[in-house]
Amino acid sequence: MNNVRGELRLVERYEKPTDKRRRLKSERHRRRFADMIGQKVRIVRDIKARGG
């Protein structure tokens, strides 16, 4: 996904290293969480499709 607007907003101001580390950790966690939830939803859909 092309995140030009978000990147531009981030480079407009200086970001402290600790803030950057926290932001990157949060973004990584959000991505992983979304993937896990999607995986769980797929599993539930498969079970429902099988008639379980």
Backbone as XML, in Angstrom:
<?xml version="1.0"?>
<chain id="A" units="angstrom">
  <residue number="1" name="MET">
    <atom name="N" x="0.839" y="-1.178" z="0.000"/>
    <atom name="CA" x="0.000" y="0.000" z="0.000"/>
    <atom name="C" x="0.886" y="1.244" z="0.000"/>
  </residue>
  <residue number="2" name="ASN">
    <atom name="N" x="0.505" y="2.223" z="-0.766"/>
    <atom name="CA" x="1.292" y="3.427" z="-0.918"/>
    <atom name="C" x="0.901" y="4.434" z="0.161"/>
  </residue>
  <residue number="3" name="ASN">
    <atom name="N" x="1.833" y="4.709" z="1.056"/>
    <atom name="CA" x="1.525" y="5.562" z="2.206"/>
    <atom name="C" x="2.263" y="6.894" z="2.113"/>
  </residue>
  <residue number="4" name="VAL">
    <atom name="N" x="2.149" y="7.568" z="0.971"/>
    <atom name="CA" x="2.891" y="8.804" z="0.744"/>
    <atom name="C" x="2.449" y="9.890" z="1.714"/>
  </residue>
  <residue number="5" name="ARG">
    <atom name="N" x="1.164" y="10.034" z="1.909"/>
    <atom name="CA" x="0.653" y="11.091" z="2.790"/>
    <atom name="C" x="1.143" y="10.896" z="4.225"/>
  </residue>
  <residue number="6" name="GLY">
    <atom name="N" x="1.101" y="9.676" z="4.704"/>
    <atom name="CA" x="1.580" y="9.402" z="6.059"/>
    <atom name="C" x="3.069" y="9.638" z="6.201"/>
  </residue>
  <residue number="7" name="GLU">
    <atom name="N" x="3.841" y="9.230" z="5.192"/>
    <atom name="CA" x="5.290" y="9.458" z="5.219"/>
    <atom name="C" x="5.597" y="10.946" z="5.216"/>
  </residue>
  <residue number="8" name="LEU">
    <atom name="N" x="4.883" y="11.698" z="4.415"/>
    <atom name="CA" x="5.106" y="13.139" z="4.330"/>
    <atom name="C" x="4.820" y="13.807" z="5.671"/>
  </residue>
  <residue number="9" name="ARG">
    <atom name="N" x="3.757" y="13.393" z="6.317"/>
    <atom name="CA" x="3.406" y="13.960" z="7.615"/>
    <atom name="C" x="4.507" y="13.680" z="8.640"/>
  </residue>
  <residue number="10" name="LEU">
    <atom name="N" x="5.123" y="12.506" z="8.550"/>
    <atom name="CA" x="6.154" y="12.140" z="9.518"/>
    <atom name="C" x="7.450" y="12.921" z="9.318"/>
  </residue>
  <residue number="11" name="VAL">
    <atom name="N" x="7.800" y="13.240" z="8.077"/>
    <atom name="CA" x="9.072" y="13.930" z="7.835"/>
    <atom name="C" x="8.949" y="15.440" z="7.982"/>
  </residue>
  <residue number="12" name="GLU">
    <atom name="N" x="7.742" y="15.959" z="8.155"/>
    <atom name="CA" x="7.574" y="17.405" z="8.324"/>
    <atom name="C" x="8.220" y="17.891" z="9.613"/>
  </residue>
  <residue number="13" name="ARG">
    <atom name="N" x="8.175" y="17.085" z="10.656"/>
    <atom name="CA" x="8.725" y="17.478" z="11.956"/>
    <atom name="C" x="9.739" y="16.436" z="12.414"/>
  </residue>
  <residue number="14" name="TYR">
    <atom name="N" x="10.645" y="16.876" z="13.266"/>
    <atom name="CA" x="11.629" y="15.956" z="13.835"/>
    <atom name="C" x="10.929" y="15.017" z="14.810"/>
  </residue>
  <residue number="15" name="GLU">
    <atom name="N" x="11.294" y="13.759" z="14.740"/>
    <atom name="CA" x="10.724" y="12.755" z="15.632"/>
    <atom name="C" x="11.836" y="12.212" z="16.523"/>
  </residue>
  <residue number="16" name="LYS">
    <atom name="N" x="11.643" y="12.316" z="17.814"/>
    <atom name="CA" x="12.649" y="11.822" z="18.747"/>
    <atom name="C" x="12.830" y="10.320" z="18.548"/>
  </residue>
  <residue number="17" name="PRO">
    <atom name="N" x="14.052" y="9.836" z="18.753"/>
    <atom name="CA" x="14.294" y="8.394" z="18.569"/>
    <atom name="C" x="13.369" y="7.517" z="19.411"/>
  </residue>
  <residue number="18" name="THR">
    <atom name="N" x="13.091" y="7.947" z="20.642"/>
    <atom name="CA" x="12.202" y="7.128" z="21.478"/>
    <atom name="C" x="10.783" y="7.119" z="20.923"/>
  </residue>
  <residue number="19" name="ASP">
    <atom name="N" x="10.331" y="8.267" z="20.415"/>
    <atom name="CA" x="8.993" y="8.330" z="19.824"/>
    <atom name="C" x="8.924" y="7.491" z="18.560"/>
  </residue>
  <residue number="20" name="LYS">
    <atom name="N" x="9.997" y="7.533" z="17.766"/>
    <atom name="CA" x="10.034" y="6.741" z="16.539"/>
    <atom name="C" x="9.987" y="5.250" z="16.874"/>
  </residue>
  <residue number="21" name="ARG">
    <atom name="N" x="10.774" y="4.855" z="17.887"/>
    <atom name="CA" x="10.802" y="3.452" z="18.289"/>
    <atom name="C" x="9.419" y="3.001" z="18.750"/>
  </residue>
  <residue number="22" name="ARG">
    <atom name="N" x="8.759" y="3.834" z="19.540"/>
    <atom name="CA" x="7.418" y="3.506" z="20.028"/>
    <atom name="C" x="6.427" y="3.412" z="18.871"/>
  </residue>
  <residue number="23" name="ARG">
    <atom name="N" x="6.503" y="4.363" z="17.932"/>
    <atom name="CA" x="5.584" y="4.371" z="16.790"/>
    <atom name="C" x="5.784" y="3.131" z="15.925"/>
  </residue>
  <residue number="24" name="LEU">
    <atom name="N" x="7.046" y="2.805" z="15.629"/>
    <atom name="CA" x="7.317" y="1.640" z="14.791"/>
    <atom name="C" x="6.841" y="0.353" z="15.466"/>
  </residue>
  <residue number="25" name="LYS">
    <atom name="N" x="7.060" y="0.259" z="16.776"/>
    <atom name="CA" x="6.596" y="-0.912" z="17.518"/>
    <atom name="C" x="5.082" y="-1.022" z="17.446"/>
  </residue>
  <residue number="26" name="SER">
    <atom name="N" x="4.410" y="0.123" z="17.613"/>
    <atom name="CA" x="2.951" y="0.136" z="17.565"/>
    <atom name="C" x="2.441" y="-0.258" z="16.181"/>
  </residue>
  <residue number="27" name="GLU">
    <atom name="N" x="3.065" y="0.301" z="15.122"/>
    <atom name="CA" x="2.635" y="-0.030" z="13.759"/>
    <atom name="C" x="2.844" y="-1.507" z="13.471"/>
  </residue>
  <residue number="28" name="ARG">
    <atom name="N" x="3.979" y="-2.038" z="13.919"/>
    <atom name="CA" x="4.271" y="-3.449" z="13.695"/>
    <atom name="C" x="3.244" y="-4.317" z="14.423"/>
  </residue>
  <residue number="29" name="HIS">
    <atom name="N" x="2.930" y="-3.949" z="15.672"/>
    <atom name="CA" x="1.952" y="-4.710" z="16.442"/>
    <atom name="C" x="0.579" y="-4.650" z="15.786"/>
  </residue>
  <residue number="30" name="ARG">
    <atom name="N" x="0.182" y="-3.467" z="15.317"/>
    <atom name="CA" x="-1.133" y="-3.329" z="14.685"/>
    <atom name="C" x="-1.240" y="-4.195" z="13.440"/>
  </residue>
  <residue number="31" name="ARG">
    <atom name="N" x="-0.142" y="-4.239" z="12.656"/>
    <atom name="CA" x="-0.138" y="-5.072" z="11.456"/>
    <atom name="C" x="-0.255" y="-6.544" z="11.821"/>
  </residue>
  <residue number="32" name="ARG">
    <atom name="N" x="0.537" y="-6.966" z="12.809"/>
    <atom name="CA" x="0.484" y="-8.370" z="13.241"/>
    <atom name="C" x="-0.888" y="-8.726" z="13.801"/>
  </residue>
  <residue number="33" name="PHE">
    <atom name="N" x="-1.453" y="-7.833" z="14.596"/>
    <atom name="CA" x="-2.762" y="-8.069" z="15.195"/>
    <atom name="C" x="-3.820" y="-8.226" z="14.109"/>
  </residue>
  <residue number="34" name="ALA">
    <atom name="N" x="-3.789" y="-7.327" z="13.113"/>
    <atom name="CA" x="-4.761" y="-7.400" z="12.015"/>
    <atom name="C" x="-4.618" y="-8.717" z="11.259"/>
  </residue>
  <residue number="35" name="ASP">
    <atom name="N" x="-3.386" y="-9.165" z="11.035"/>
    <atom name="CA" x="-3.167" y="-10.439" z="10.349"/>
    <atom name="C" x="-3.713" y="-11.603" z="11.168"/>
  </residue>
  <residue number="36" name="MET">
    <atom name="N" x="-3.472" y="-11.575" z="12.478"/>
    <atom name="CA" x="-3.967" y="-12.651" z="13.340"/>
    <atom name="C" x="-5.487" y="-12.697" z="13.349"/>
  </residue>
  <residue number="37" name="ILE">
    <atom name="N" x="-6.120" y="-11.543" z="13.449"/>
    <atom name="CA" x="-7.580" y="-11.499" z="13.459"/>
    <atom name="C" x="-8.130" y="-12.010" z="12.130"/>
  </residue>
  <residue number="38" name="GLY">
    <atom name="N" x="-7.515" y="-11.589" z="11.033"/>
    <atom name="CA" x="-7.941" y="-12.074" z="9.718"/>
    <atom name="C" x="-7.827" y="-13.582" z="9.608"/>
  </residue>
  <residue number="39" name="GLN">
    <atom name="N" x="-6.749" y="-14.120" z="10.169"/>
    <atom name="CA" x="-6.550" y="-15.568" z="10.142"/>
    <atom name="C" x="-7.640" y="-16.276" z="10.949"/>
  </residue>
  <residue number="40" name="LYS">
    <atom name="N" x="-7.959" y="-15.738" z="12.120"/>
    <atom name="CA" x="-9.015" y="-16.337" z="12.954"/>
    <atom name="C" x="-10.367" y="-16.284" z="12.246"/>
  </residue>
  <residue number="41" name="VAL">
    <atom name="N" x="-10.644" y="-15.163" z="11.588"/>
    <atom name="CA" x="-11.911" y="-15.022" z="10.867"/>
    <atom name="C" x="-11.992" y="-16.053" z="9.745"/>
  </residue>
  <residue number="42" name="ARG">
    <atom name="N" x="-10.878" y="-16.246" z="9.023"/>
    <atom name="CA" x="-10.862" y="-17.257" z="7.955"/>
    <atom name="C" x="-11.140" y="-18.647" z="8.510"/>
  </residue>
  <residue number="43" name="ILE">
    <atom name="N" x="-10.541" y="-18.966" z="9.646"/>
    <atom name="CA" x="-10.754" y="-20.278" z="10.258"/>
    <atom name="C" x="-12.227" y="-20.463" z="10.612"/>
  </residue>
  <residue number="44" name="VAL">
    <atom name="N" x="-12.825" y="-19.448" z="11.217"/>
    <atom name="CA" x="-14.236" y="-19.535" z="11.606"/>
    <atom name="C" x="-15.119" y="-19.684" z="10.376"/>
  </residue>
  <residue number="45" name="ARG">
    <atom name="N" x="-14.812" y="-18.928" z="9.316"/>
    <atom name="CA" x="-15.603" y="-19.040" z="8.080"/>
    <atom name="C" x="-15.502" y="-20.437" z="7.485"/>
  </residue>
  <residue number="46" name="ASP">
    <atom name="N" x="-14.292" y="-21.012" z="7.506"/>
    <atom name="CA" x="-14.121" y="-22.372" z="6.984"/>
    <atom name="C" x="-14.945" y="-23.365" z="7.795"/>
  </residue>
  <residue number="47" name="ILE">
    <atom name="N" x="-14.917" y="-23.229" z="9.111"/>
    <atom name="CA" x="-15.679" y="-24.139" z="9.971"/>
    <atom name="C" x="-17.173" y="-23.994" z="9.698"/>
  </residue>
  <residue number="48" name="LYS">
    <atom name="N" x="-17.642" y="-22.758" z="9.570"/>
    <atom name="CA" x="-19.065" y="-22.535" z="9.290"/>
    <atom name="C" x="-19.446" y="-23.082" z="7.922"/>
  </residue>
  <residue number="49" name="ALA">
    <atom name="N" x="-18.555" y="-22.936" z="6.940"/>
    <atom name="CA" x="-18.847" y="-23.428" z="5.590"/>
    <atom name="C" x="-18.950" y="-24.951" z="5.583"/>
  </residue>
  <residue number="50" name="ARG">
    <atom name="N" x="-18.176" y="-25.605" z="6.462"/>
    <atom name="CA" x="-18.238" y="-27.060" z="6.557"/>
    <atom name="C" x="-19.476" y="-27.529" z="7.307"/>
  </residue>
  <residue number="51" name="GLY">
    <atom name="N" x="-20.148" y="-26.614" z="7.956"/>
    <atom name="CA" x="-21.360" y="-26.983" z="8.675"/>
    <atom name="C" x="-21.082" y="-27.392" z="10.104"/>
  </residue>
  <residue number="52" name="GLY">
    <atom name="N" x="-19.977" y="-26.900" z="10.637"/>
    <atom name="CA" x="-19.602" y="-27.264" z="12.009"/>
    <atom name="C" x="-20.268" y="-26.387" z="12.939"/>
  </residue>
</chain>
